[in-house]
Amino acid sequence: MGKWGLFFLSIGCLMIIFAADAKSGTYDFLSLVTAGFLIVLSIVMIRKEKQHKLSKDQVE
């Protein structure tokens, strides 16, 4: 799960970079929304995995 979170985080960051149009100075709004969604999703996945590992270590 943590690996998938990092994967989605990197894809989201790449989408932010490629959403910009340097010639006109505009951004593709749909790509920015999708990138934001992927970044939020990855943060949730990483935090959930981290909490799961912490609770697993406390039980043992």
N, C-alpha and C positions, 0 to 999 in steps of 0.2 A: 504494500500500500504506500509506503514512504517513497519508493522508487517511482511509482506512478505520479505521486504528488510533485516530485521534482521534475518529472518529464512534462507535466502539464504547466508547471511554472516556467520552464524554459520555452515551451511553445507559445505561451502567453506573452512573454517578453519579446520573442522574435516577431510576433504579430504586431506588437506596438511599434517596433522599429520599422516594419514594412508597411504600416498603415499611413505613414507620412509621405507626402508628395513634395519633394524639395523644390520643384520648379514653380508650383503654384502656392506653396506654403499652406496647404490644406491637409486635413486628415480624413481618412475613410471612417465614418462614424460606426458603421456596422462592424468593421474589423476591431475598432477600439472597444466596443461593447463586448464582443466575443473574447477579446484578450483579457478584459477586466473580469469576465465570468470565469475564464480558465485560471486566472491568478487567484481569485477568491476561492475557487474550488480546490486548488492545490494547497492553499494555506489551511483550509479546513481539513483536508486529507492528512497533511503532515502533522497538524496539531492532534488530530484524533489518534494517529499512530503513536505519537509521542506519549499521550495520556495512557494509551493501552499498554505501552512498554513500562511506564512508571507504575501502573497499578499491578502489573504482572510481577515486577520486581519486589513490590511491597508484600505480596502474598507469600512469596518464597522465602 
